[in-house]
Amino acid sequence: IDDTAALARLHVLPTCGTRYLVHDGGEWSEVYSEPLTDDESQRAARAVEESARELGLWEEHTWGDRIELRGSQVTFSALGQEAPVDAKAAWDPDGAKKEKLRAAVAEQLPDLEVRSGGSTSVDITRKGIDKAYGVN
């Protein structure tokens, strides 16, 4: 964004609202961050991989990383982060695969929030931390 005044009004809530960033026209400032502990991140990564394998959703061919540890969020992308849009659309057109995976992971991680993310992804964060939390 070239307009410094507009940039100074920019607020960003990445990773499901687990972080809140503002721009003052010169640089970014972090208002808050709700990171997962190392234990939470590792448990989340393990649960999503185990569940995906058990459900037959661990794809052999992927485009990039399947599991990302993002500090405040763990994201599973069934086809990888770099998957083309057409492959994502074809993988789970009705969302049933992703919902089965989300439910299986949520059962293993009752202390964390497990949400459907993009067309092939499941996101895991702290409970109660979402974009509404950030806005309030």
N, C-alpha and C positions, 0 to 999 in steps of 0.2 A: 504494500500500500504506500503510495507516494505522498498522500496527504497526511502530514504530521498531526493535524488536529483530529482527523478521523481515527488515525492510529491510536491516539491518546485515549479514545473512548472504547477501545477494543478490549473485551473480556472474553477469555477462553476457558472452557471447562472440559479439558481432555480426559480420556480414559474414564468414561462414565461419570464424570463429575468428581473423581477422586482427587483431582488437582484443580486449582483455580489460579489462573494467571491474568494479570492486567498489564497493559502497555501504557507507559506514561508519556509516550511520544519520543522517548529516547531509548528506552530499554524495557525489557520484560521484568516484572516482579512477581514472585510467587506469593499469593495471599495465603494459601494453605496447601498442604499435601497430606493425604491419608494413606501412607504406604503400608503394604502388607509386610509382616515380619518374614524373615527368611524361612521359618518353619511353615507359615501359611502359604507362601509361594511354592515351596517344595511339595507340600501336601496337595495343593491345587493342581500343579503340573502332573503329579503322579496319578491323582484321581481322574483327570481328564484323559490321560493316555490309557490307563487301564480300562476305563469305561468305553472309550472309542474302540479299543481292540476287542473287548467283549461283545460289543454291538456290531462288529464288522464294519466300523466306520473309519478305521485307520488305513487310509489310502496308501497304496504302494508308490504311486507317482504323485509328487507334489511340486509346487512352484514356490520354493523358499521355505522358511521356517514354519512348522505347524504350531509350535508352542512358543510364545513369547512371554518372558518375565519382564514386565514393564514397570516394576517398582510398586506402583499402587494398584496394578491390575495384572492378572494372568489371562492371556488370550489364546484360545485354541482356534486355529483356522484349518478346517478339514483338508483343504486343497493347498494350503500354504499361503503366505502373505502376498505373493506375487501372482497368484492364479488369475487367468484371464476371466473377464466378466461372463463370457458365454459358458465357460466351464463351471463357474459358480452357479449360474442360473440353471444349468442342466443337472447339477449334483443333487439338489433337494428342492424341486419346484414348489412343493406344498409345505415345506418346513417341518415335515414329520421326523426326518432323521435328526435334525438339529434339536427338536423338542425332546426326543427320546434321550439324546445325549445330555441335554441340559438337566432333565429330571434325574438321570442316573448319577450325574456328578453332584447335583444338589443333595441327593440322599447321602452321599459320602461326606459332604462338607456342610453340615447343618449350621455351623458357626459363620459361614461365609455366604455372600450373595452370588448366585449363579444365574446369569441372564443370557438370553439369546442376543447375539450381537448382529453382525452383518449377515449376508446371505448364507455363509458357511461357518460362522464363528460363534463361539461361546465365550463370554467374559466372566471372570471371577474377581470380585472385589470384597471389601469389608461390607458387612450388613449395614443398611441404612444410608450408605454414601452413594448418592446419584446426582444427576443434574439438578433435581429439585432441591436437594440439600445445599448445593452450591448457590442456587438462586436465592434461597432463604437466608 
